[in-house]
């Protein structure tokens, strides 16, 4: 350009330099935190408890059918008193329930002490039978509600109350879980929920930068 010096050009970046960037740490999912692990563990326990209740209920439903069927057969075709016939039907249902609980609902529980297990089962079942028969006895002899329909209603009510007691006692004392069979997260499942910390990639130390000599560009004032 004529008549003056050209504007100074930007100094070129010296060779050997590079822009250093760091990668931020990978985001840690909520399930990888202690709070997320506790939630996952709670979901696993609730899922296992739900399955246990479903199986217990299925076996109990079969036992209920057996209990009601035997009770009605005895009430209709025999002269056995109402409460005594109901007690005999309960005993038959208890034996039926033991087979279902032992070989299906709690088949993965401790099997080492069968004598102790059966003794406790019969003991807690007897307590449940007392609860069940107590409701029927109060309705029959306390209030005089002894028609077939009323007997069935209070029989079922007594079974329901006794079932809650049996569920607690069976799972707590009779069919005890093995120590290594406690519900835990599998290694495969835990791999997805384990705490993950991905540090930023290591950046090698940059070599010392030697500044290039400044180059002064003189403007050509000659008119060409």
Secondary structure, 3 states (H helix, E strand, C coil): CCCCCCCCCCCCCCCCCCCCCCCCCCCCCHHHCHHHHHHHHHHHHHHHHHHHHHHHHHHHHHHHHHHHHHHHHHHHHCCCCHHHHHHHHHHHHHHHHHHHHHHHHCCCCCCCCHHHHHHHHHHHHHHHHHHHHHHHHHHHHHCCCCCHHHHHHHHHHHHHHHHHHHHHHHHHHHCCCCHHHCCCCCHHHHHHHCCCCCCCCCCCCCCCCCCCCCCCCCCCCCCC
